[in-house]
Amino acid sequence: MPEVLRVDPVNPDEEIIARAAAMLMRGELVAFPTETVYGLGADALDAEAVAKIFAAKGRPAWNPVIAHVADREAARALCTQWPTAAERLTEAFWPGPLTIVLPKRPVVPDIATAGHSSVAVRVPAHPVALALLRAVGRPIAAPSANRFTRVSPTTAAHVVESLGDRVPLVIDGGPCDVGIESTVIDLASATPTVLRPGSITREQLEAVLQHQVAEVVHRVRSDDDSAEGQRAPGMADRHYSPRADVWLFDEVQREEIVSAVAATKAAAASSVVVALLLNASVPLGPNDHGVRMPNEPRGYARELYASLHDADARGATLVVIERPPDTASWRAIRDRLARAAR
């Protein structure tokens, strides 16, 4: 199992940060917290180190990773262009859960970008992540610290459960505040385009840029080892999935889902059902578990992955989830739920 070192999330221990930085500079992997989810870190400019991320996660080669950097100057050093849109968005949202995609410099290895001519970069808003980036003095590639397609980790325990000894060191900085992955916007194309929704909405981006932002709806098949065209992380159609089957339902489908759950229980008495609910009620058995989720997007996002990890820990065979409203503020959460249920 990996070594887990607990740090204060606001004022992390300098010796622990220095030790983790030394491991990264030797080409080793280190898992660490960001404000979104825990990342599996490697030196983003070391192709062999980045390859270890793909091996540990079982991540397909077509799926690029985000280069985390300490500040805008470090981001510019990885990009051949820095348009006005990048300046405006980073001024408004960095440090924070926004990733921008721009044309890359040759210093960024192809493995980190899945062979594309662009690189995804962001400055995280977490004291532990920033301390580690400053200590290393280089960008850190850090996709979520979990096996590919599985639920992203928002605690150090989730990392250990998912990756085990595939990562030698995990820095435990407590639970993540945002709880879902960053918004990704492509600025390498003629039209700014959201490639992955996150807590920063398309409408917020448009307000800063003062013009329309497009949004990708096409997703790459997660089982397609020849997939092309994925410009950024988080574009796979199946992702964020617990081991159990996931069914989504709306309030008007409540009776249908109640009947389906009853049929599941009748077919297999040992089945375990977990229900994540907003307003609906679903009859559950003594071995089942119901969770009343927060009725606002920020709180829901913070608890979503933890609830799905808990479902795995309970040995759930089925997770039923009431869909949240179809509004801009819930868009990223509905995206994660849709892909968990694929």
N, C-alpha and C positions, 0 to 999 in steps of 0.2 A: 504494500500500500504506500501511497505517497506520504511524504512528510508534510504536515499541516502546521503552519506557523500563524498564530493569531496576532493581529496588530490592531491598534486603535485606528478606526476608519478615518479620523480627522487628522491625527498626528501620528503617523506610522513610525515604528521603531527604525531608526536610521541603520542600525546594524543588520536588521532583517532585509531592509531594502537593498543595502549594499551587497548582501549575500545573494539575493535574487538577481540583482543586476550582473554580478560576476558570472552566475550560471548562464544567463542569457548571452553574455558576451563570449562564453565558451561554446555557444551553439546548442545549449540545452533548452528544454521547455519549462516554463513556469506559468501556472494558472494564477490569475489575480482578479480582483473585483474592478468593475467599472460601474458607472451609475445605471447602465442598462442591464447587462448580464455579466457573469464571470467570463473572462477571456482566456484562451489557451495561447500563451505568448511565446514568440520566437523572434530573433533578430530578423526584421523584415528585409534586410539587404543581404542576408546570408541564405542562398538558395538551399543548401543542405539542411540548415536549421528549419526553414519553412517547410521542407519536405517532411520533416518529423511531425509537423502539425497534421498534414494530410494522412500520414500513416496512423497516428494516434486516434484520430477521429473517424477513420475510414471514409474520408471526404474525397469525392471524385475530383479528378484533376481539372475538370471544366468549371469548378466553383471557386472564384477568386476570393481573396481575403482582404480585410481592411488593414491598412497601415495606420496605426495609432501614433500620433506625434505630440510633442510637448507644447507646440505653439504654431502660429501661422507661418512664421519664418521657416520652421522645419517642414511644414506642408509644402510651401513654395519650392523648397529644395528638391522635392520629388516630382514636380510638375513642370512641363515645358511652357504652359500657359497659366495665367492667373487673371481671368476676366473680371470685369466689374461685378458681375453676379456673384463670383466667389468672394470678393471683398465684402460685399454687402451682407451676404448670408453668414459668413464667418464672424463678421462684426456683431451681428444680431444674435447668433446662436452658439458660438464657441466660447469657452468650452461647453460641450453639451451633446445631446443625442442626435447630431446631424452629421452624416457622411456625405462628402462630395466626391464626384468622379470627374477626373480631369486627365488630359494627355500626360503620359509618364515620361520621365527621363530614363536613359539606359541604365542608371544605377539600380533601378528597381528590377529584380529578377523576374523573368517571365512566369515562373511557377507561382508567384504571388498574385499575378494578374490573369492567370489562366491563359496566357499567351496574347492577351489583348494589349492594345497600345495605350490604354488608360489605366489609372490607378485610383483606388478608393482610399480616401484619407479622412481622419477626423481627430479632434482634440477632445479626449474624454473629460467629463466633469466629476472626477473622483480623486480625492487627495492621494490615495494609494497608487492609482494608475499614473498620476502625474509625477509623483515622487520617483516611481520606477523609471518612467521615461527620461526624467532629468538625470537620474543616476547612470542610465545606460548611454545617454547621449546619442541615440540612434532610434529610428522608428521601430516599433514593435508590431509585428503582424499578430492579430489576436481575434480569431473567430471565437464563437461561443465554445466553452470548455466542456463539450459533451460529444457523444457519438453522433455521427451524421444522421439526420432526420429526427433525432430524439428531442425531448424537451430541453430547452436551454436552461442552464443553471443560474439560480439567483442566490445561492448560498454555497459556501465551501463544501458542505456535506453533499450537495447535489453533484459537484465536480468529482468528488471521491467515488460516489456511487456509480457514476457514469464511466469514468476513465480509469479508476483504480491506479495501478502502477504504471500506466501509460504516460503519466506525468510525474516527475520526481518530486516537485515542490508545489504546494498550494498555499497561497497567502490568503488567510481568512480575514477579510475586512468587514464581516457582517453581511446582512442581506442587502441586495441592490435596491436602490430607491425608485428607479423608473420601472424596471421589471420586464420590459420588452426591448427588442433590438432597436437600433437607431434608424431614423428615416434616412434613406439613401436617395440623393438627387444627382442625376447625370448632367454635368455642365460641359461635357465633351462633345455634345451634339448641338445642332442648330437651335433646337428648342429644349429648354430645361425640362427634364422629365423625372418624375418620382419613380424609381425602380423598386423601392420597398417602402410602404407606409410605416410611420412610427409615431411617437408622441408629438413630434412637430408636424403639424398637418400641412397638406398642400395649400390650404387657404392662408396659413401663416406665412408660408414661403412666398406666395403671390403678393401678400401685403408688403413684404420687404422689397421684392423685386419690382413691384408695380406693373406686372404683366402676367399673363396666363402661364401656368405650369401644366404640362401634360402628365399623364400617369400610365404606366405600363400595366396591361391586364394579362398579357401572355406569361405563362410560367413554364419553366423547363422541367421535363419529367425527371423525377428523382432517381429513377432506375435506368436512365438513359446514359450509358457511359460514353456515348459519342456526341453528347449534346453540344451545340454551338450557340453562340450569341448571348451567353450570360455575361453581362457587363459588370455585375456587382454581386456581392453575397445576398442571400435571401430571396432568390428568384426561383427556387425549386418549388414544384407544385405540392409536394408532400414534405412537411417539416413540422417541428415543434410537437411531435406525436408521442403520447404515452404508449405503453405496451398494449393497453386495452383498445378495443374498438371504440370509436368516438361517434356519437350521433348528436346532431344539432337539431333544435326544434324552436319554432316560434310559439307564442302564446296560443294562437289558433290551432296549433297541432298538439296541444297538451293531451287530449284524449287519445290521440294516435300513439303518442310516445308512452303513455301509461299502459296501453294495451301491449305495446311492444316489449316493455320492461317485464310485464307480467308473463308474457309468453317466454321470454328469456329465462325467467326464474323457474317456470314450469318445466322447461326443457332440460335445465341443468340446475339442480338444487344447490350445487356448490358455487354457482356463479355469484360474483360480488359486483354490485352496481354502485357507482359514485355519481351523484347528480350535482352539477353546478348551476344554481338557480338565481334568478333575479326577482321575479314576481310569482312565477308559477309554483305549484306544489306537485310533487310526484310521490306516490306511495312507495315506501322502501321497506325492505325486510330488516331483521335484526343484525345481519352481517353487512348491510349496506351503509352508505354514508352520504348525507346531504350537506351541501355547503351553500349558505346564503352569501352570494358574492356582493361586493360593494356596488351601489347603484350609480356610480360616477366613474368615468373612464380611468382617471389616474389611480384611484384606489383599486379598481378591478385589475388593471395592468400589473400593479405591484403584487397582487396575490395570485394571478392566473397560473404562472408556471409552478409556483410552490404547491398550488392545489393539484396540478397534474402530477407532480412528483409524488405527492401524498397518495394519489390514486394508485400509482405504481407500487408504493410501499405497502398499501393495503391489499395488494394482489387483485385489483379490480380487473374484471373481464369485460366490463362495459362502462363507459363514461357518457352520460347524457348531459348536454349543455344547452341551456336556454340562450338563444341568440340575443345579444344586446341590440339597442335601436340602430337602424340604418341611417346614421348621421355622420357628419365629418369627424366629430370628436371620438367616435367609436370605430372609425374606419380601420385603424391598425389592429385593433383587437379582433374585429370580425375577420380580417385577413389571417391572423394567426389561427383562429378557430377553424376557418375553412380549410386551411392546409393541414391542421392536426387531424381533421376528419377524413382526409383523402385516403 
